[in-house]
Amino acid sequence: MKLLYSYLQEDRVKKQLYPVVLAVFLISVVVVLYHGNGLFLGDPEKLNNDDVKYINTARVLLNEGTLVYNSGEAPSAFIMPGLPLLLSGFMAVFGQEQGGVTAFRIFQSVLQAASLMLIYLLSRYTFSNHKVAMLGVIIAALYIPDYFTSGSILTESSFRTVILLLLCAMITAIHTKKTRWYIAVGLLTAAAAYLKPQASLFPCMLLFIWLAHRYTFKEIVRFTAAIVGSYILLLIPWWVRNLLTFGEFILFTSSAGSPFLLGTMISYELPPAGFFTAYPQYDPKTVFEGSDAAAIQKGMDILKYGFTVQPLTYLYHYSIGRFEALYLVPFYLKDLFSIPKPFVQIMQQVIVYTGLAGIVWASVRKVGKSMLPLLLLLIYFTLIHLPFVAMSRYGYPTSIVFILFSGYAFMQLYGAITNKPETNKEESAHAQGTRHHSGLQ
């Protein structure tokens, strides 16, 4: 991170990036104050959606010291405790009603604005080009779903920020080969897991980067131990809590079966005709209900039957269909300032398709090993969601990859039209010297 931070010290970056960061923060705060609780997805009285449930969970956690969720006053391991812990902290300072919730939303506005600096660093590292990085920042600043996310009470804003920090820490660790940075990678992975446990295996992608950078076997073992050790250290309190509360070891949550079962639904419909004849133990009215443990077996039976009688349909559903559900639909569930969702959806699709073009373009131009962190992030979080229900909310944090490569594609297109291709040679001698000195080649 320290090495990447040197980019932010350049005069041109201070003059161009920081005003955008400030503008995004101010706009986000205006959204928070103007829309307020109008951004709720559920009813605080009925507790019928994740956001209002998180608020209730944070309030109970603050008052009773018990983590609950869909469990009344009884302890629960249905969710990870990251967001309730954060939210309860703001409630403790600013009040358990509107004050704490508004303060948390403004905190997310800070995260959204600060993330632009991380976005700049990642793009600058990947493409070695200030103009490309700034264009990526501008696209991110105009990305309307970010303003909805910063105003909502969900994990996505915090999670994306942690993931961006994790990427920067990984890049710094790769080039410095310092154990302390790999410890940071483990701690940030654990922090991400406290919000969304599916992030836990992302450091496995480091193996590909290590091989590309010719790490020795001894180095791989040492740095893997640093990551795993620091990750375990930060997760121990959660494991101990579950062991003492439920009398059993719960790695993350007790709710993995339901997303797996719901993921078998095609167009939110029941399994294919004939499934209930082949599996008479299931009822159309209750097949998607019941315990979490039973959900896994139900899902496996649906998949076995579906891939047998409709193999192409299910293959599409678990490949292209998953990609479309994750990335081609914007995470924009409430209109901001009357900006309609169809407009935001067009924006989303332009970003994704130009981002894909940028990935191909960069690969042809042989941008090199610097692409690996972003590409592996996209690959990992796409694959990790394939077995489960897919929706724009889960694809939102990874959409940043498309934004960065979209900026690259637009800049390359501009260069092609004006016959002034943007290449790594655009970097000033000073920037190149800084990059060489830091080892970020």
C-alpha positions as CSV (number, residue, x, y, z in Angstrom):
1,M,0.0,0.0,0.0
2,K,2.8,2.3,0.9
3,L,4.4,1.8,-2.6
4,L,1.1,2.4,-4.4
5,Y,0.5,5.5,-2.2
6,S,3.4,7.2,-3.9
7,Y,1.1,7.7,-6.9
8,L,-1.2,9.9,-4.8
9,Q,1.7,12.3,-4.1
10,E,2.0,13.5,-7.7
11,D,0.8,17.1,-8.3
12,R,-1.4,16.1,-11.2
13,V,-3.1,13.5,-9.1
14,K,-3.8,15.9,-6.3
15,K,-5.2,18.5,-8.6
16,Q,-7.4,16.0,-10.6
17,L,-8.3,13.2,-8.3
18,Y,-9.0,14.8,-4.9
19,P,-11.7,17.3,-6.3
20,V,-13.6,14.2,-7.7
21,V,-13.3,12.5,-4.3
22,L,-14.7,15.5,-2.5
23,A,-17.5,15.9,-5.0
24,V,-18.6,12.3,-4.7
25,F,-18.6,12.5,-0.9
26,L,-20.8,15.6,-1.0
27,I,-23.2,14.2,-3.5
28,S,-23.4,11.0,-1.5
29,V,-24.2,12.9,1.7
30,V,-26.9,14.8,-0.2
31,V,-28.4,11.5,-1.3
32,V,-28.4,10.2,2.3
33,L,-30.0,13.4,3.7
34,Y,-32.5,13.8,0.9
35,H,-33.7,10.2,0.6
36,G,-33.1,9.1,4.2
37,N,-35.3,6.1,5.1
38,G,-36.8,6.2,1.7
39,L,-34.0,3.9,0.7
40,F,-35.2,1.2,3.1
41,L,-36.0,-2.0,1.3
42,G,-38.1,-3.3,4.1
43,D,-40.5,-2.0,6.8
44,P,-38.8,-1.4,10.2
45,E,-42.0,-2.5,12.0
46,K,-42.3,-5.8,10.0
47,L,-38.6,-6.6,9.7
48,N,-39.2,-8.0,6.2
49,N,-35.9,-7.3,4.5
50,D,-32.2,-7.5,5.2
51,D,-31.6,-3.8,5.9
52,V,-34.3,-3.4,8.6
53,K,-33.3,-6.7,10.0
54,Y,-29.7,-5.5,10.3
55,I,-30.9,-2.4,12.2
56,N,-32.8,-4.5,14.6
57,T,-29.9,-6.9,15.0
58,A,-27.5,-4.0,15.8
59,R,-30.0,-2.6,18.3
60,V,-30.4,-5.9,20.1
61,L,-26.6,-6.5,20.0
62,L,-26.0,-3.1,21.6
63,N,-28.7,-3.6,24.3
64,E,-28.5,-7.3,25.1
65,G,-25.1,-8.3,23.8
66,T,-26.8,-11.0,21.7
67,L,-26.4,-11.5,17.9
68,V,-29.9,-12.3,16.6
69,Y,-31.3,-12.6,13.1
70,N,-34.6,-14.2,12.1
71,S,-34.6,-15.7,15.6
72,G,-36.5,-13.3,17.8
73,E,-34.4,-12.8,20.9
74,A,-32.6,-16.1,20.6
75,P,-28.9,-16.1,19.4
76,S,-28.4,-16.8,15.7
77,A,-25.5,-17.8,13.4
78,F,-27.6,-17.0,10.3
79,I,-25.4,-14.1,9.3
80,M,-21.8,-13.0,9.9
81,P,-21.5,-10.3,12.6
82,G,-19.5,-7.6,10.7
83,L,-22.3,-5.2,9.7
84,P,-24.2,-5.4,13.0
85,L,-21.0,-4.7,14.9
86,L,-20.2,-1.7,12.7
87,L,-23.8,-0.3,12.9
88,S,-24.1,-0.9,16.7
89,G,-21.0,1.2,17.1
90,F,-22.6,4.1,15.4
91,M,-25.8,3.6,17.4
92,A,-23.8,3.7,20.6
93,V,-22.5,7.1,19.8
94,F,-25.3,8.8,17.8
95,G,-28.4,7.0,19.1
96,Q,-30.3,3.9,18.3
97,E,-32.9,5.5,16.1
98,Q,-32.4,7.9,13.2
99,G,-29.1,9.4,14.4
100,G,-27.1,6.2,14.4
101,V,-28.5,5.0,11.1
102,T,-27.8,8.4,9.4
103,A,-24.3,8.5,10.9
104,F,-23.6,5.0,9.5
105,R,-24.9,6.1,6.0
106,I,-22.5,9.1,6.1
107,F,-19.7,6.8,7.1
108,Q,-20.5,4.7,4.0
109,S,-20.4,8.0,2.0
110,V,-16.8,8.4,3.3
111,L,-16.0,4.9,2.2
112,Q,-17.5,5.5,-1.3
113,A,-15.4,8.6,-1.8
114,A,-12.2,7.1,-0.3
115,S,-12.7,4.1,-2.6
116,L,-12.1,6.3,-5.6
117,M,-8.5,6.7,-4.4
118,L,-8.1,2.9,-4.2
119,I,-9.7,2.6,-7.7
120,Y,-7.2,5.1,-9.0
121,L,-4.3,3.1,-7.5
122,L,-5.5,-0.2,-8.9
123,S,-6.1,1.2,-12.4
124,R,-2.8,3.1,-12.4
125,Y,-1.0,-0.1,-11.3
126,T,-2.8,-2.2,-13.9
127,F,-2.4,0.0,-16.9
128,S,0.6,2.2,-15.9
129,N,-1.3,5.2,-17.2
130,H,-2.6,8.3,-15.3
131,K,-5.2,9.2,-17.9
132,V,-6.7,5.7,-18.0
133,A,-6.8,5.7,-14.2
134,M,-8.5,9.0,-14.0
135,L,-11.1,7.9,-16.6
136,G,-11.8,4.9,-14.5
137,V,-12.3,7.2,-11.5
138,I,-14.7,9.4,-13.5
139,I,-16.8,6.4,-14.6
140,A,-16.9,5.2,-11.0
141,A,-17.9,8.7,-9.8
142,L,-20.8,8.6,-12.3
143,Y,-21.8,5.0,-11.4
144,I,-25.3,5.6,-9.9
145,P,-25.7,2.3,-8.0
146,D,-22.8,3.5,-5.7
147,Y,-25.0,6.3,-4.4
148,F,-27.8,3.9,-3.7
149,T,-25.4,1.5,-1.9
150,S,-23.9,4.2,0.3
151,G,-27.4,5.2,1.4
152,S,-28.6,1.6,2.1
153,I,-28.0,-0.4,5.3
154,L,-26.4,-3.5,3.7
155,T,-22.9,-5.1,3.6
156,E,-22.0,-4.1,0.1
157,S,-20.4,-0.7,0.7
158,S,-18.2,-1.9,3.5
159,F,-17.4,-5.2,1.7
160,R,-16.3,-3.5,-1.5
161,T,-14.0,-1.1,0.4
162,V,-12.4,-4.0,2.2
163,I,-11.9,-5.9,-1.1
164,L,-10.3,-2.9,-2.7
165,L,-7.9,-2.6,0.3
166,L,-7.2,-6.3,0.1
167,L,-6.2,-6.0,-3.6
168,C,-3.9,-3.1,-2.8
169,A,-2.3,-5.0,0.1
170,M,-1.9,-8.1,-2.1
171,I,-0.1,-6.0,-4.8
172,T,2.2,-4.4,-2.2
173,A,2.9,-7.8,-0.7
174,I,3.7,-9.4,-4.0
175,H,6.3,-6.7,-4.9
176,T,7.9,-6.2,-1.5
177,K,7.9,-9.8,-0.4
178,K,7.5,-8.6,3.2
179,T,5.8,-10.9,5.7
180,R,3.9,-8.0,7.4
181,W,2.1,-7.3,4.1
182,Y,1.0,-10.9,3.9
183,I,-0.2,-10.7,7.4
184,A,-2.3,-7.7,6.3
185,V,-3.7,-9.8,3.5
186,G,-4.8,-12.4,6.0
187,L,-6.4,-9.8,8.3
188,L,-8.2,-8.1,5.5
189,T,-9.5,-11.4,4.2
190,A,-10.9,-12.1,7.7
191,A,-12.4,-8.7,7.8
192,A,-14.1,-9.4,4.4
193,A,-15.3,-12.8,5.8
194,Y,-16.9,-11.0,8.7
195,L,-19.1,-9.3,6.1
196,K,-19.3,-12.0,3.4
197,P,-17.7,-15.4,4.1
198,Q,-17.3,-16.2,0.4
199,A,-14.3,-14.0,0.3
200,S,-12.3,-16.4,2.5
201,L,-10.7,-18.4,-0.3
202,F,-9.8,-15.4,-2.5
203,P,-6.1,-15.4,-1.3
204,C,-5.8,-18.8,-3.0
205,M,-5.7,-16.8,-6.2
206,L,-2.3,-15.6,-5.1
207,L,-0.8,-18.9,-6.2
208,F,-1.2,-17.9,-9.8
209,I,0.4,-14.5,-9.2
210,W,3.3,-16.1,-7.2
211,L,4.0,-18.4,-10.1
212,A,3.9,-15.5,-12.5
213,H,6.4,-13.6,-10.4
214,R,8.6,-16.7,-9.9
215,Y,8.2,-17.1,-6.2
216,T,10.2,-20.0,-4.7
217,F,8.5,-22.9,-3.0
218,K,9.9,-21.7,0.4
219,E,8.5,-18.2,-0.1
220,I,5.1,-19.6,-1.0
221,V,5.0,-21.8,2.1
222,R,6.1,-18.9,4.4
223,F,3.7,-16.4,3.0
224,T,0.8,-18.8,3.0
225,A,1.4,-19.5,6.7
226,A,1.4,-15.8,7.4
227,I,-2.0,-15.4,5.6
228,V,-3.6,-18.4,7.2
229,G,-2.3,-17.6,10.6
230,S,-3.5,-14.0,10.7
231,Y,-6.8,-15.1,9.1
232,I,-7.4,-17.7,11.8
233,L,-6.4,-15.3,14.6
234,L,-9.1,-12.8,13.6
235,L,-11.8,-15.5,13.1
236,I,-11.2,-17.2,16.5
237,P,-13.7,-15.0,18.4
238,W,-16.5,-15.9,16.0
239,W,-15.7,-19.6,16.3
240,V,-15.5,-19.5,20.1
241,R,-18.8,-17.6,20.3
242,N,-20.6,-20.2,18.2
243,L,-19.0,-23.1,20.1
244,L,-20.1,-21.6,23.5
245,T,-23.5,-20.5,22.2
246,F,-24.6,-23.5,20.1
247,G,-22.3,-26.3,21.4
248,E,-20.9,-26.9,17.9
249,F,-18.2,-25.6,15.5
250,I,-19.7,-23.3,12.9
251,L,-17.2,-22.1,10.4
252,F,-19.2,-19.2,9.1
253,T,-23.0,-19.3,9.2
254,S,-25.7,-21.9,9.3
255,S,-27.5,-20.6,6.2
256,A,-25.5,-21.9,3.2
257,G,-28.2,-24.4,2.2
258,S,-30.9,-22.0,1.3
259,P,-29.0,-19.9,-1.3
260,F,-27.9,-23.2,-2.9
261,L,-31.5,-24.4,-3.1
262,L,-32.8,-21.1,-4.4
263,G,-30.0,-21.1,-7.0
264,T,-31.6,-24.1,-8.7
265,M,-34.7,-22.0,-9.6
266,I,-34.8,-20.9,-13.3
267,S,-36.8,-17.7,-13.7
268,Y,-38.0,-18.2,-10.1
269,E,-40.1,-21.1,-11.1
270,L,-40.6,-24.6,-9.7
271,P,-38.4,-27.5,-10.9
272,P,-39.1,-29.1,-14.3
273,A,-42.4,-31.0,-14.8
274,G,-42.0,-34.5,-13.7
275,F,-39.6,-33.8,-10.8
276,F,-42.3,-34.3,-8.2
277,T,-43.2,-37.6,-9.8
278,A,-39.6,-38.7,-9.8
279,Y,-39.2,-37.4,-6.2
280,P,-42.6,-37.9,-4.5
281,Q,-41.1,-37.0,-1.1
282,Y,-41.2,-33.4,-2.1
283,D,-44.3,-31.2,-2.4
284,P,-44.5,-28.2,-4.9
285,K,-45.9,-26.0,-2.0
286,T,-43.1,-26.7,0.4
287,V,-40.0,-27.7,-1.6
288,F,-38.3,-24.4,-1.1
289,E,-39.1,-24.3,2.7
290,G,-37.7,-26.2,5.6
291,S,-34.4,-26.6,7.4
292,D,-31.1,-25.4,6.0
293,A,-29.6,-28.9,6.2
294,A,-32.5,-30.4,4.1
295,A,-32.1,-27.6,1.5
296,I,-28.8,-29.0,0.3
297,Q,-30.2,-32.4,-0.4
298,K,-33.3,-30.9,-2.1
299,G,-31.0,-28.8,-4.3
300,M,-28.9,-31.8,-5.3
301,D,-32.0,-33.7,-6.3
302,I,-33.3,-30.8,-8.4
303,L,-29.9,-30.5,-10.1
304,K,-29.7,-34.2,-10.8
305,Y,-33.1,-34.3,-12.4
306,G,-32.7,-31.0,-14.2
307,F,-29.4,-31.8,-15.8
308,T,-30.8,-35.2,-16.9
309,V,-34.0,-33.9,-18.6
310,Q,-33.0,-30.3,-19.5
311,P,-29.2,-30.4,-19.7
312,L,-28.8,-27.3,-22.0
313,T,-31.3,-25.2,-20.0
314,Y,-29.5,-25.9,-16.7
315,L,-26.0,-25.5,-18.3
316,Y,-27.0,-22.1,-19.6
317,H,-28.6,-21.2,-16.2
318,Y,-25.3,-22.0,-14.4
319,S,-23.0,-20.3,-16.8
320,I,-24.3,-17.4,-19.0
321,G,-27.4,-17.0,-16.9
322,R,-25.4,-16.6,-13.8
323,F,-23.1,-14.0,-15.4
324,E,-26.2,-12.0,-16.6
325,A,-27.8,-12.1,-13.2
326,L,-24.6,-11.0,-11.4
327,Y,-23.4,-8.3,-13.7
328,L,-25.9,-7.2,-16.3
329,V,-28.5,-6.0,-13.9
330,P,-27.6,-3.0,-11.7
331,F,-27.8,-3.1,-8.0
332,Y,-30.2,-0.2,-7.9
333,L,-33.4,-1.0,-6.0
334,K,-34.6,2.5,-5.3
335,D,-34.8,5.4,-7.7
336,L,-32.5,8.3,-6.7
337,F,-33.8,11.8,-7.7
338,S,-36.3,10.1,-10.1
339,I,-33.5,8.5,-12.2
340,P,-35.3,5.4,-13.5
341,K,-33.8,1.9,-13.4
342,P,-34.0,1.4,-17.2
343,F,-31.5,4.2,-17.6
344,V,-29.2,2.8,-15.0
345,Q,-29.5,-0.6,-16.6
346,I,-28.3,0.8,-19.9
347,M,-25.4,2.3,-18.0
348,Q,-24.6,-1.0,-16.4
349,Q,-24.6,-2.9,-19.6
350,V,-22.4,-0.4,-21.4
351,I,-19.9,-0.6,-18.6
352,V,-19.9,-4.4,-18.6
353,Y,-19.7,-4.9,-22.3
354,T,-17.0,-2.2,-22.7
355,G,-15.2,-3.7,-19.7
356,L,-15.2,-7.1,-21.4
357,A,-13.9,-5.4,-24.5
358,G,-11.2,-3.8,-22.4
359,I,-10.1,-7.1,-21.0
360,V,-9.7,-8.6,-24.5
361,W,-8.0,-5.4,-25.7
362,A,-5.6,-5.4,-22.8
363,S,-4.8,-9.1,-23.3
364,V,-4.1,-8.5,-27.0
365,R,-1.9,-5.5,-26.1
366,K,-0.2,-7.7,-23.5
367,V,-0.6,-5.4,-20.6
368,G,1.0,-8.2,-18.6
369,K,1.1,-9.6,-15.1
370,S,-0.3,-6.4,-13.6
371,M,-3.8,-7.5,-14.9
372,L,-3.8,-10.6,-12.8
373,P,-5.2,-9.2,-9.5
374,L,-8.2,-7.7,-11.2
375,L,-8.9,-10.6,-13.5
376,L,-8.5,-13.2,-10.7
377,L,-10.9,-11.1,-8.5
378,L,-13.5,-11.3,-11.3
379,I,-12.9,-15.0,-11.9
380,Y,-13.0,-15.9,-8.3
381,F,-16.2,-14.1,-7.3
382,T,-17.9,-15.2,-10.4
383,L,-17.1,-18.9,-9.9
384,I,-17.8,-18.8,-6.1
385,H,-21.3,-17.7,-6.8
386,L,-22.1,-20.2,-9.5
387,P,-23.6,-22.8,-7.2
388,F,-25.8,-20.3,-5.3
389,V,-28.6,-17.9,-6.1
390,A,-27.2,-15.1,-8.2
391,M,-28.3,-11.5,-8.2
392,S,-27.0,-8.0,-8.8
393,R,-26.4,-7.5,-5.1
394,Y,-23.7,-10.2,-5.1
395,G,-22.2,-9.0,-8.3
396,Y,-22.0,-5.4,-7.2
397,P,-18.6,-5.4,-5.4
398,T,-16.9,-7.1,-8.4
399,S,-18.4,-4.7,-10.9
400,I,-15.5,-2.4,-10.2
401,V,-13.4,-4.7,-12.5
402,F,-15.6,-3.8,-15.4
403,I,-15.4,-0.1,-14.6
404,L,-11.6,-0.1,-14.6
405,F,-11.4,-2.1,-17.9
406,S,-14.1,0.1,-19.4
407,G,-12.0,3.1,-18.7
408,Y,-9.1,1.4,-20.5
409,A,-11.3,0.5,-23.5
410,F,-12.6,4.0,-23.9
411,M,-9.2,5.5,-23.7
412,Q,-7.8,3.0,-26.2
413,L,-10.8,3.7,-28.5
414,Y,-10.1,7.5,-28.2
415,G,-6.5,6.9,-29.0
416,A,-7.4,4.8,-32.1
417,I,-9.8,7.5,-33.4
418,T,-7.3,10.3,-32.8
419,N,-4.3,8.2,-33.9
420,K,-2.8,8.9,-30.4
421,P,-2.8,5.5,-28.7
422,E,-2.5,5.6,-25.0
423,T,0.3,3.2,-24.1
424,N,2.5,2.7,-21.1
425,K,4.9,5.2,-22.7
426,E,2.5,8.0,-21.8
427,E,3.8,7.9,-18.2
428,S,6.2,10.8,-17.4
429,A,9.8,10.1,-16.6
430,H,9.1,11.0,-13.0
431,A,6.3,8.5,-12.7
432,Q,8.4,5.8,-14.3
433,G,11.2,6.5,-11.9
434,T,8.9,6.3,-9.0
435,R,7.4,3.0,-10.3
436,H,10.9,1.5,-10.8
437,H,12.1,2.7,-7.4
438,S,9.1,1.0,-5.7
439,G,9.5,-2.2,-7.6
440,L,6.0,-2.0,-9.2
441,Q,7.0,-3.2,-12.6
